[in-house]
Amino acid sequence: MRHPDGMLPPLPPRVADLDDDFAEGFPDPSRWISSYLPHWTDAERAAARWNAEADGVRLRIDQDQRDWRPGDAPLRVSNLQTGLFAGEKGSHRGMHRHRDDLTVRTEVPTSVLFIPTRGRVDVTLSATRDSGCMVAAWLVGTEHLSPHDAGEICLFEIDADAVTDTETRARSGIKAHHDPRLATDMAEVSLPFDACRPHTWTAVWGDGETIIGCEGVVVRRIAQAPDYPLALMIDIFEVDATAGPYPKSFVVHRVRGWSG
């Protein structure tokens, strides 16, 4: 996997397992769950807001949108993800347990649309400068095999106020969450461009190493990697609703993924 000149490894020499440029005009339900962790809340609060663009899909936060979960307010989300798992109602089992006091509010069927244990993912997007927002892409353990399979590869988290005409700051790395085999290793990286223009983030992981890159260049190389099923999540979060205008949004242009 190592590439000595600081450039990302070449693309796998085969057709991608997931390749979506949203040409249908909507998130294809055979590829995407257009809902953010609905088991911790209810279907209406979790549902994504989106509209078609000529070059992708726009995920939105609308002024009338409710907080994703009252216990986490203020927080509104629109999200696409490629896998989902939760236990029975009232249980503590479920994908992405961001708080220890969570219990399942809505039972959901297990969904395994694209959940590689190793591989490569490329996400092309245009970020946002809309106030109070963050855009992110994560590979998150589904936990359907074990509650310890909870680690995360964070391709990027980009706050709206971290984007300028000439520079973008992003957080990137590994989060252990409930996986005792991993150690959280997050860092801020600086990119010499306006992330509101289309650009591509990449994660390549396996054999105990994770490489995260942007525009073909390695920005993080980490000597650990989850080795269990991971679902891709692509999101816009609003954590401050005190300033408009609405909608607040960003565009996902294309996603490609290879398993193995």
KOLGU-848674 format. One record per residue: x, y, z of N, C-alpha, C in turn; residue in one letter; chain. Coordinates in pm, whole numbers, plus 32768, in hexadecimal, padded with zeros to 4 digits. Layout:
X, Y, Z, X, Y, Z, X, Y, Z, a, A
...
***
This chain:
8052, 7F87, 8000, 8000, 8000, 8000, 8056, 807E, 8000, m, A
80D0, 8077, 8033, 8124, 80ED, 8040, 814D, 8123, 7FB7, r, A
814E, 81A5, 7FAA, 8171, 81E7, 7F2D, 81D7, 8253, 7F4D, h, A
8252, 8247, 7F1F, 82C0, 8297, 7F57, 82BC, 832B, 7F35, p, A
8277, 8355, 7ECE, 827E, 83E1, 7EA6, 8211, 8438, 7EE1, d, A
81C3, 8404, 7F3E, 815C, 8455, 7F7D, 80DA, 845B, 7F30, g, A
80D4, 8416, 7EC0, 8058, 8410, 7E74, 8009, 8394, 7E9E, m, A
7F86, 839A, 7E8A, 7F32, 8328, 7EAA, 7F51, 82B2, 7E4F, l, A
7F39, 8237, 7E7F, 7F46, 81C2, 7E27, 7EEA, 81D0, 7DAE, p, A
7F0B, 818D, 7D3F, 7EB3, 8192, 7CCA, 7E2D, 8150, 7CE7, p, A
7DCA, 8172, 7C95, 7D46, 8135, 7CA4, 7D4D, 809F, 7C8F, l, A
7CF9, 8053, 7CD3, 7CF5, 7FC2, 7CBA, 7CD8, 7FA6, 7C27, p, A
7D12, 7F3B, 7BF0, 7D04, 7F1E, 7B61, 7C85, 7ED0, 7B41, p, A
7C16, 7EFB, 7B78, 7B97, 7EB8, 7B5D, 7B26, 7F1B, 7B73, r, A
7AB1, 7EF7, 7B47, 7A3B, 7F4B, 7B57, 7A1B, 7F5B, 7BEB, v, A
79F5, 7FD2, 7C12, 79D3, 7FEE, 7C9D, 7956, 7FA0, 7CC8, a, A
7953, 7F78, 7D46, 78DC, 7F37, 7D7F, 786A, 7F9C, 7D94, d, A
788F, 8017, 7DB0, 782F, 8085, 7DBD, 7860, 80F6, 7D66, l, A
780E, 8123, 7D09, 7832, 8194, 7CB2, 77B2, 81E0, 7C95, d, A
77A5, 8255, 7CCF, 7728, 82A0, 7CC3, 7746, 8334, 7CAC, d, A
7716, 8369, 7C3B, 771E, 83F9, 7C23, 7695, 843A, 7C2C, d, A
7633, 83F0, 7C61, 75AB, 8420, 7C7C, 7566, 8452, 7BFE, f, A
7589, 8413, 7B8D, 754D, 843B, 7B0E, 74B7, 8421, 7B09, a, A
7487, 83C5, 7B5F, 73F5, 83AB, 7B63, 73A7, 8421, 7B9B, e, A
73EE, 847C, 7BDF, 73AC, 84F0, 7C18, 7380, 84DD, 7CA8, g, A
73A4, 846A, 7CE4, 737F, 844F, 7D6E, 73DF, 83E8, 7DA6, f, A
73E9, 83DC, 7E2B, 743A, 8371, 7E67, 73F7, 82E9, 7E51, p, A
7434, 8295, 7E01, 73FE, 8212, 7DDF, 73F5, 81BC, 7E5E, d, A
737D, 818D, 7E83, 7370, 813F, 7EFF, 73B7, 80B7, 7EFB, p, A
73E2, 808A, 7E85, 7433, 8011, 7E80, 74C4, 802E, 7EA6, s, A
74E8, 80AE, 7EAF, 7570, 80D6, 7ED4, 7576, 8126, 7F56, r, A
7508, 816E, 7F76, 750E, 81CF, 7FE3, 7495, 81C3, 803F, w, A
74AE, 81D6, 80BF, 7446, 81EE, 8123, 7446, 8284, 813B, i, A
73DA, 82C8, 8115, 73D6, 835B, 8120, 739A, 8383, 81A7, s, A
73E1, 835C, 820F, 73B2, 8370, 8298, 742A, 8367, 82F5, s, A
742D, 83B9, 835E, 749F, 83BB, 83B8, 747E, 836D, 8437, y, A
74B6, 82F3, 8443, 74AC, 82A3, 84BC, 741F, 82A8, 84F7, l, A
73BB, 827C, 84AB, 7331, 828D, 84D7, 730C, 823F, 8554, p, A
735D, 81DB, 8578, 733C, 818A, 85EF, 7348, 81D8, 8671, h, A
739A, 8241, 8673, 73A9, 8291, 86EE, 7340, 82FF, 86F9, w, A
72EA, 830E, 8693, 7288, 8379, 8692, 720A, 8344, 864E, t, A
71C7, 8394, 85FC, 7156, 8363, 85AF, 716B, 8383, 851C, d, A
711C, 8344, 84C6, 7133, 8349, 8436, 712B, 83D7, 8401, a, A
70CD, 8427, 8431, 70BC, 84AF, 83FC, 7133, 8507, 841F, e, A
7165, 84FF, 8498, 71D8, 8550, 84C0, 7258, 8525, 8479, r, A
7262, 84A4, 8458, 72DC, 846E, 841D, 72E3, 8481, 8386, a, A
7271, 8498, 8345, 726B, 8498, 82B3, 72BE, 8509, 8277, a, A
7306, 84E8, 820B, 7357, 854C, 81C4, 72FE, 85A9, 8172, a, A
732A, 8625, 8166, 72F1, 8683, 8107, 7355, 868F, 8094, r, A
7325, 8684, 8019, 7380, 8687, 7FA8, 7337, 86B6, 7F2A, w, A
7383, 86E1, 7EC8, 734E, 86FB, 7E44, 73B9, 86DF, 7DDB, n, A
738C, 86C1, 7D62, 73E6, 869D, 7CF6, 742D, 871A, 7CC1, a, A
74AA, 8705, 7C9A, 74F9, 876A, 7C54, 7529, 872E, 7BD1, e, A
7554, 8782, 7B74, 7585, 8750, 7AF4, 7600, 86F8, 7B06, a, A
764C, 8710, 7B72, 76C9, 86C6, 7B87, 76CE, 867F, 7C0D, d, A
7658, 8651, 7C3E, 7659, 8608, 7CBC, 75D7, 8616, 7D07, g, A
75E0, 8605, 7D8C, 756C, 8615, 7DE2, 7590, 8679, 7E4F, v, A
7533, 86D3, 7E6C, 7548, 873B, 7ED3, 7502, 870F, 7F54, r, A
754F, 86FF, 7FBF, 7517, 86E3, 8043, 7500, 8768, 808A, l, A
7488, 8777, 80C8, 745C, 87F8, 80FC, 7435, 87F1, 818F, r, A
7445, 8862, 81D2, 7402, 8880, 8251, 739D, 88ED, 8234, i, A
731D, 88D2, 824E, 72B3, 8931, 8234, 7288, 8976, 82B6, d, A
724D, 89EC, 82A7, 7228, 8A39, 831C, 71BF, 89F3, 8372, q, A
7168, 89A5, 8334, 70FE, 8961, 8380, 7128, 88D7, 83B1, d, A
71A4, 88B0, 839C, 71D3, 882B, 83C2, 71E1, 8822, 845A, q, A
71BB, 87B0, 8492, 71C2, 879C, 8523, 724C, 8767, 854A, r, A
7271, 877D, 85C6, 72ED, 8744, 85F9, 72EB, 86AD, 85E9, d, A
7362, 8676, 85C8, 736B, 85E6, 85B1, 733E, 8597, 862A, w, A
7364, 85C2, 869F, 7340, 857E, 871B, 7338, 85E9, 8787, r, A
72C7, 85F5, 87CD, 72BA, 8661, 882F, 732B, 8664, 8894, p, A
735C, 85EF, 88BD, 73C8, 85EA, 891F, 744D, 861E, 88ED, g, A
745B, 8630, 8869, 74D7, 8664, 8830, 74C6, 86EF, 87F4, d, A
7451, 872C, 8807, 7437, 87B0, 87CD, 7496, 881A, 8809, a, A
74B9, 8880, 87B8, 7492, 8894, 872D, 74E7, 8841, 86CD, p, A
74A7, 87F0, 867E, 74EC, 879E, 861B, 7488, 8770, 85B2, l, A
749B, 87A2, 8538, 7449, 8776, 84C7, 74A7, 8738, 8460, r, A
7477, 86CE, 841E, 74CE, 867C, 83C8, 7485, 8654, 8349, v, A
74D0, 8653, 82DA, 74A7, 8608, 8263, 751C, 85AF, 823C, s, A
74FF, 8530, 8221, 7567, 84CA, 821B, 7544, 845E, 81B6, n, A
75AC, 8427, 8178, 75A1, 83AB, 812A, 7600, 8346, 8168, l, A
75D6, 82C7, 8172, 762E, 8260, 81A7, 7614, 81DC, 8161, q, A
7678, 8182, 8168, 7673, 8106, 8119, 765D, 8089, 816E, t, A
763E, 8099, 81EC, 7621, 8028, 8242, 75DD, 8056, 82C0, g, A
7599, 7FF8, 8306, 754E, 801D, 837D, 7535, 7FA0, 83D0, l, A
7544, 7FAF, 8454, 7523, 7F42, 84B1, 74F4, 7F7D, 8534, f, A
7490, 7F3C, 8571, 7467, 7F5B, 85F9, 7423, 7EE3, 8636, a, A
7429, 7EDB, 86BA, 73E4, 7E72, 8703, 7352, 7E92, 8716, g, A
7312, 7E48, 876F, 7283, 7E5C, 8787, 726B, 7EDD, 87D2, e, A
71F2, 7F0F, 87CC, 71CC, 7F8B, 880E, 71EA, 7F83, 88A3, k, A
7229, 7FEB, 88D7, 724E, 7FEF, 8964, 72D9, 7FBA, 8981, g, A
7318, 7F79, 891F, 739E, 7F43, 8935, 7407, 7FAF, 8920, s, A
7483, 7F8F, 8946, 74F4, 7FEA, 8932, 7546, 7FC4, 88B7, h, A
751B, 7F5D, 886C, 7564, 7F31, 87F5, 753E, 7F87, 877E, r, A
75A2, 7FB8, 8739, 7585, 8003, 86C0, 7602, 8046, 8689, g, A
7603, 805A, 8608, 7674, 8098, 85C3, 7689, 8127, 85F3, m, A
7707, 8149, 860A, 7735, 81D0, 862B, 76F3, 8204, 86AC, h, A
7718, 81C4, 8719, 76E5, 81EB, 879E, 7739, 8261, 87D1, r, A
770F, 82D8, 87AF, 775F, 834E, 87CF, 7750, 837A, 8861, h, A
76EF, 833F, 88A8, 76DD, 835B, 8936, 76C1, 82D8, 897E, r, A
76F0, 82CD, 89FB, 76DE, 8251, 8A47, 764E, 823B, 8A74, d, A
75FE, 82A6, 8A78, 7576, 8298, 8AAA, 750F, 827F, 8A3B, d, A
753C, 8264, 89C2, 74DF, 8250, 8953, 7494, 81CD, 8960, l, A
7414, 81D0, 893D, 73C6, 8156, 892C, 737C, 8160, 88A7, t, A
7362, 80EC, 886C, 731E, 80E8, 87EB, 728E, 8118, 87FB, v, A
726A, 817E, 87AC, 71E1, 81B2, 87AE, 718D, 817B, 873B, r, A
71CF, 815D, 86CB, 7188, 812D, 8655, 71CE, 80AF, 8622, t, A
7186, 8040, 861B, 71C3, 7FC7, 85E3, 71D1, 7FD5, 854C, e, A
7245, 7FAD, 8519, 7262, 7FB8, 848A, 729C, 7F34, 8459, v, A
7283, 7F11, 83DB, 72BF, 7E96, 83A6, 7355, 7EAA, 838E, p, A
73A1, 7E42, 83A5, 7430, 7E47, 8384, 743F, 7E56, 82ED, t, A
7496, 7EB3, 82C3, 74AC, 7ECC, 8235, 7542, 7ECE, 821B, s, A
756D, 7E7F, 81B9, 75FC, 7E72, 819B, 7611, 7E8A, 8106, v, A
7601, 7F06, 80DB, 7608, 7F28, 804D, 7698, 7F2A, 801B, l, A
76F1, 7F6B, 8066, 7780, 7F6F, 8046, 77C8, 7F81, 80CA, f, A
7801, 7F14, 80FD, 7841, 7F18, 8181, 78C6, 7ECD, 817B, i, A
792A, 7F03, 8139, 79AA, 7EBE, 812A, 79F5, 7EB3, 81AF, p, A
7A45, 7E4B, 81BC, 7A9E, 7E3C, 822F, 7B28, 7E77, 8213, t, A
7B48, 7E8B, 8193, 7BC2, 7ECA, 8166, 7BA8, 7EFA, 80D8, r, A
7BF9, 7F56, 80A6, 7BE2, 7F81, 801D, 7C04, 8012, 8008, g, A
7BB5, 8051, 7FB0, 7BCD, 80DD, 7F8B, 7B46, 8120, 7F72, r, A
7B3D, 819E, 7F9D, 7AC7, 81F1, 7F84, 7AF6, 827A, 7F56, v, A
7AB9, 82AD, 7EEA, 7AD0, 8334, 7EB7, 7A4C, 8381, 7EBC, d, A
7A4D, 83F7, 7EFC, 79D6, 844B, 7F08, 79F5, 84D4, 7ECC, v, A
79AC, 84F9, 7E62, 79BD, 857B, 7E22, 7949, 85D5, 7E49, t, A
7967, 864A, 7E7D, 7900, 86A3, 7EB2, 7929, 8735, 7EA5, l, A
78C9, 878C, 7EBB, 78E1, 881B, 7ECF, 78AA, 883D, 7F58, s, A
78FF, 886F, 7FB1, 78D8, 888A, 803C, 7885, 890A, 8044, a, A
7872, 893D, 80BE, 781C, 89B1, 80D3, 785D, 8A17, 812F, t, A
7836, 8A95, 811C, 7857, 8AFE, 817C, 77DB, 8B2D, 81C7, r, A
776E, 8AE3, 81BD, 76F4, 8B0A, 8203, 7709, 8B06, 829A, d, A
76E1, 8B70, 82DD, 7703, 8B83, 836A, 76CD, 8B13, 83C2, s, A
771E, 8AED, 8425, 76F5, 8A8B, 8487, 76F8, 89FD, 8457, g, A
7734, 89E3, 83E1, 772E, 895D, 83A5, 77B6, 8919, 83A0, c, A
77B3, 8896, 8392, 7827, 8843, 837B, 77FF, 87D8, 8315, m, A
7859, 87BA, 82B8, 7846, 8747, 8260, 78AE, 86DE, 8285, v, A
788B, 865E, 8271, 78E3, 85F3, 829E, 78CC, 8577, 824A, a, A
7932, 8521, 8244, 7925, 849A, 820E, 7972, 843C, 8269, a, A
7930, 83D2, 8292, 796A, 8370, 82EF, 7951, 82E4, 82BB, w, A
79AA, 8289, 82DD, 7993, 81F9, 82D4, 7985, 81C6, 8363, l, A
790E, 8195, 8386, 78EB, 8178, 8412, 78C7, 80E4, 8420, v, A
78FA, 80A5, 8489, 78D9, 801A, 84A3, 7844, 8004, 84B3, g, A
780E, 7FA0, 846F, 777E, 7F87, 8477, 7755, 7F48, 84FC, t, A
77AF, 7F00, 853E, 7797, 7EBF, 85BF, 7736, 7E4A, 85B9, e, A
770E, 7E1E, 8540, 76AD, 7DB1, 853B, 76EB, 7D2A, 855D, h, A
776F, 7D1F, 8558, 77B3, 7CA4, 8581, 77E1, 7CAA, 8612, l, A
7807, 7D21, 8641, 7837, 7D32, 86CA, 782B, 7DC5, 86F0, s, A
7805, 7DE4, 876D, 77FF, 7E70, 8798, 7889, 7EB1, 879F, p, A
78F4, 7E60, 879B, 797B, 7E99, 8799, 79A4, 7EC8, 870D, h, A
7959, 7EA0, 86A8, 797A, 7EC7, 861E, 7943, 7F52, 8602, d, A
7974, 7FB3, 864E, 7938, 8038, 8652, 7995, 80A7, 8624, a, A
7A0D, 8085, 85F5, 7A6E, 80EB, 85CE, 7A43, 8138, 8552, g, A
7A8E, 81A3, 8538, 7A6A, 81FE, 84CB, 7AE7, 822F, 8484, e, A
7AE1, 822F, 8400, 7B42, 8279, 83AF, 7AFE, 82FB, 8387, i, A
7B32, 8369, 83B6, 7AFC, 83ED, 8396, 7B48, 8423, 831D, c, A
7B0B, 841E, 82A7, 7B4C, 8458, 8232, 7B5E, 84EE, 8248, l, A
7AF2, 8530, 8272, 7AFC, 85C0, 828A, 7A85, 85EF, 82DC, f, A
7A9C, 8657, 8328, 7A35, 86AB, 8365, 7A5E, 8739, 8347, e, A
7A0A, 8784, 8300, 7A2A, 880B, 82D5, 79C2, 886B, 830B, i, A
79E9, 88C0, 8369, 7990, 8928, 839C, 7985, 8998, 8336, d, A
790E, 89D4, 832D, 78F8, 8A3E, 82CB, 7959, 8AB2, 82DD, a, A
797A, 8AD3, 835B, 79D2, 8B45, 8372, 7A65, 8B23, 8360, d, A
7A83, 8AA6, 8337, 7B0D, 8A7E, 831C, 7B2E, 8A81, 8287, a, A
7AD3, 8AB8, 8236, 7AE5, 8ABE, 81A5, 7AF5, 8B4F, 817B, v, A
7B62, 8B6C, 8131, 7B78, 8BF0, 80F7, 7B92, 8BDF, 8061, t, A
7BA9, 8C4F, 801D, 7BC3, 8C4A, 7F8E, 7C44, 8BFF, 7F6D, d, A
7CA1, 8BFA, 7FCB, 7D27, 8BC3, 7FAD, 7D4F, 8B4E, 8006, t, A
7D02, 8B31, 806F, 7D2B, 8AC8, 80CC, 7CB2, 8A89, 810D, e, A
7CBE, 8A08, 812B, 7C58, 89BF, 8176, 7C9C, 896F, 81E4, t, A
7C66, 8977, 825D, 7C94, 8922, 82CA, 7C2D, 88B4, 82E0, r, A
7C5E, 883A, 82F5, 7C05, 87C7, 830A, 7C3F, 876E, 8377, a, A
7BE8, 8726, 83BC, 7C11, 86BF, 841B, 7C0A, 8638, 83D6, r, A
7C6D, 85E2, 83F2, 7C75, 8563, 83AC, 7CBE, 84FD, 8402, s, A
7C9B, 847C, 83F5, 7CE3, 8417, 8441, 7C8E, 83A1, 846A, g, A
7CAE, 8369, 84DE, 7C6C, 82F3, 8516, 7C2A, 8318, 859B, i, A
7BB0, 82E4, 85B0, 7B6E, 82EF, 8632, 7B51, 8261, 8664, k, A
7B79, 8246, 86DF, 7B67, 81C0, 8715, 7AD6, 81A6, 873E, a, A
7A92, 820B, 8772, 7A0D, 81F9, 87AB, 7A0E, 8184, 880F, h, A
79C3, 8119, 87F6, 79B9, 80AA, 8856, 7A13, 8034, 8830, h, A
7A75, 804B, 87D9, 7ACF, 7FE0, 87B0, 7B50, 7FE8, 8800, d, A
7B69, 7F8B, 885E, 7BE2, 7F91, 88B1, 7C61, 7F6F, 8863, p, A
7C53, 7F3D, 87E8, 7CC7, 7F19, 8797, 7D02, 7F91, 874D, r, A
7CB8, 7FFF, 874A, 7CE4, 8077, 8704, 7D03, 80E5, 8768, l, A
7D55, 8146, 873C, 7D70, 81BF, 8789, 7D47, 8236, 8733, a, A
7CFF, 8294, 876F, 7CD5, 830A, 8724, 7D50, 835B, 86FA, t, A
7D53, 837E, 867B, 7DC3, 83C9, 8641, 7D89, 8429, 85DA, d, A
7D61, 849F, 8609, 7D29, 8506, 85B3, 7D8B, 857B, 85AA, m, A
7D8D, 85BC, 8537, 7DE5, 8630, 8524, 7DA3, 8691, 84C4, a, A
7DC7, 8711, 84D3, 7D99, 8775, 8474, 7DFC, 877C, 8400, e, A
7DC8, 877C, 8386, 7E1B, 8789, 830F, 7DF2, 8808, 82C6, v, A
7E52, 8844, 8280, 7E3B, 88BF, 8236, 7E4B, 88A3, 81A1, s, A
7DE9, 88CF, 8154, 7DE6, 88B6, 80C4, 7DE8, 893C, 807B, l, A
7E37, 8948, 8010, 7E4B, 89CA, 7FD0, 7DE2, 89ED, 7F67, p, A
7D62, 89DD, 7F8A, 7CF9, 89FF, 7F2A, 7C76, 8A16, 7F74, f, A
7C16, 8A4C, 7F2D, 7B8F, 8A63, 7F5F, 7B40, 89E0, 7F50, d, A
7B1D, 89A1, 7FC1, 7AD8, 8920, 7FBC, 7A49, 892C, 7F8B, a, A
7A16, 89A3, 7F74, 7993, 89B2, 7F38, 7996, 8996, 7EA2, c, A
7A0D, 8988, 7E6A, 7A1B, 8959, 7DE1, 7A27, 88C0, 7DE3, r, A
7A01, 887D, 7D76, 7A06, 87E9, 7D77, 7A93, 87B6, 7D91, p, A
7A9D, 8754, 7DE9, 7B1C, 8715, 7E0A, 7AFF, 8689, 7E3F, h, A
7B64, 8633, 7E42, 7B51, 85A6, 7E63, 7BA6, 857D, 7EDA, t, A
7B64, 8540, 7F3C, 7BA6, 8503, 7FAF, 7BA9, 846B, 7F9C, w, A
7C12, 842D, 7FD1, 7C26, 839D, 7FC1, 7C50, 835F, 8045, t, A
7C1C, 82E7, 8060, 7C4F, 8292, 80CC, 7C74, 820B, 8090, a, A
7CED, 81DC, 80B1, 7D1C, 8157, 808B, 7D46, 8113, 810C, v, A
7D0F, 809D, 812B, 7D2E, 8060, 81AB, 7D34, 7FC8, 819E, w, A
7D84, 7F8D, 81F8, 7D97, 7EFD, 81FE, 7E23, 7EDB, 822A, g, A
7E37, 7E5E, 825A, 7EBB, 7E31, 8288, 7EF4, 7E8C, 82F5, d, A
7E9C, 7EBF, 834C, 7ECA, 7F0E, 83BE, 7EF5, 7F9B, 839D, g, A
7ECE, 7FD0, 8329, 7EF3, 8058, 8305, 7E7E, 809E, 82C2, e, A
7E6F, 8120, 82DF, 7E0A, 8173, 829F, 7E51, 81E9, 825D, t, A
7E32, 8201, 81DF, 7E63, 8276, 8197, 7DEB, 82CD, 8175, i, A
7DF4, 834C, 8196, 7D8C, 83AD, 8171, 7DCD, 8415, 8118, i, A
7D8D, 8433, 80A8, 7DC5, 8492, 8049, 7D5D, 84F2, 8015, g, A
7D8C, 855C, 7FD6, 7D34, 85BE, 7F97, 7D74, 85EA, 7F15, c, A
7D27, 85E6, 7EAC, 7D57, 860B, 7E26, 7DD5, 85BF, 7DFF, e, A
7DD8, 853E, 7E22, 7E44, 84E7, 7DF9, 7EBF, 84E8, 7E50, g, A
7EC1, 853E, 7EB7, 7F36, 854E, 7F0D, 7F17, 8517, 7F98, v, A
7F74, 84CD, 7FD2, 7F63, 8498, 8059, 7F66, 850A, 80BF, v, A
7EFF, 8511, 8115, 7EFE, 8574, 8180, 7F0B, 8535, 820A, v, A
7EE9, 84B5, 8219, 7EFD, 846B, 8295, 7F24, 83DC, 8272, r, A
7F84, 83A6, 82BC, 7FA9, 8319, 82B3, 7FAF, 82E6, 8342, r, A
7F57, 8287, 8365, 7F43, 825E, 83EE, 7F5A, 81C8, 83FA, i, A
7FA8, 81A0, 845B, 7FD1, 8113, 846A, 7F69, 80C2, 84B6, a, A
7EEC, 80CB, 848D, 7E80, 8078, 84C2, 7E0B, 8082, 8461, q, A
7DB3, 801E, 8465, 7D3F, 801D, 840D, 7CD6, 7FBF, 8445, a, A
7C57, 7FE5, 8444, 7BED, 7F85, 8464, 7BF1, 7F13, 8400, p, A
7BCD, 7E9A, 842D, 7BCE, 7E26, 83D5, 7B47, 7DDE, 83D8, d, A
7ADB, 7E2B, 83E2, 7A54, 7DF6, 83E7, 79FA, 7E4D, 838F, y, A
797E, 7E26, 8379, 792A, 7E70, 831C, 7916, 7F02, 8345, p, A
7929, 7F5B, 82E3, 7918, 7FEB, 82F5, 78B2, 801F, 8291, l, A
7858, 8074, 82BF, 77F9, 80B7, 8267, 7829, 8146, 824E, a, A
781A, 8172, 81D2, 783D, 81FB, 81AF, 77CA, 8257, 81D4, l, A
77EB, 82C8, 8215, 7788, 832D, 8239, 77B9, 83B4, 8204, m, A
7760, 83FE, 81C0, 7780, 8481, 8189, 7714, 84E1, 81BA, i, A
773D, 8550, 81FA, 76DD, 859F, 8248, 76F4, 8635, 823D, d, A
7687, 867E, 8258, 768F, 870A, 8280, 764A, 8716, 8307, i, A
768D, 8756, 8366, 7659, 876F, 83EC, 764B, 8805, 8400, f, A
75DF, 882D, 8440, 75D2, 88B6, 8470, 75CC, 88B3, 8507, e, A
762A, 88F8, 8547, 7630, 88FC, 85D9, 7612, 8987, 860F, v, A
75F9, 89E7, 85B6, 75D7, 8A6F, 85DF, 7572, 8AA5, 857B, d, A
74F6, 8AB4, 85A8, 748B, 8AE2, 8550, 746D, 8B76, 8562, a, A
74CA, 8BC2, 859C, 74B0, 8C4E, 85BA, 74C0, 8CA8, 8540, t, A
74FC, 8C74, 84D4, 7512, 8CC7, 845D, 74EB, 8C7A, 83E1, a, A
74A4, 8CBD, 8385, 747E, 8C81, 8305, 74DE, 8CAD, 829A, g, A
74B6, 8CB3, 821F, 7433, 8C8A, 81EE, 742A, 8BF4, 81D8, p, A
73B1, 8BC7, 81BB, 7397, 8B3B, 819F, 736C, 8B2B, 810D, y, A
737D, 8AB3, 80D6, 73BA, 8A3D, 8114, 7451, 8A4B, 811F, p, A
748B, 89FF, 817D, 751B, 89F0, 8187, 753C, 8968, 8147, k, A
75A6, 8961, 80F6, 75B4, 88EA, 80A4, 7642, 88D8, 8071, s, A
765A, 885F, 803B, 76D3, 8843, 7FF0, 76B2, 87D9, 7F88, f, A
770D, 87C1, 7F29, 76F2, 8767, 7EBA, 7754, 86F2, 7EBD, v, A
771C, 8679, 7EB4, 776B, 85FF, 7E9D, 7765, 85E3, 7E08, v, A
77DA, 85E2, 7DC6, 77DE, 85D1, 7D35, 77EA, 853E, 7D0C, h, A
7841, 84F6, 7D50, 7856, 846B, 7D2A, 7892, 841F, 7D9E, r, A
786E, 839F, 7DAA, 78AA, 8346, 7E0E, 78D0, 82C4, 7DC9, v, A
794D, 8299, 7DE3, 797B, 8217, 7DB1, 79B6, 81C8, 7E25, r, A
799F, 8145, 7E26, 79D5, 80F2, 7E90, 79F8, 8067, 7E5F, g, A
7A67, 8035, 7E91, 7A97, 7FAE, 7E72, 7AAA, 7F62, 7EF5, w, A
7A76, 7EE9, 7EFC, 7A88, 7E95, 7F71, 7AFA, 7E34, 7F59, s, A
7B52, 7E22, 7FBD, 7BBC, 7DBF, 7FB2, 7C3E, 7DF7, 7F78, g, A
***
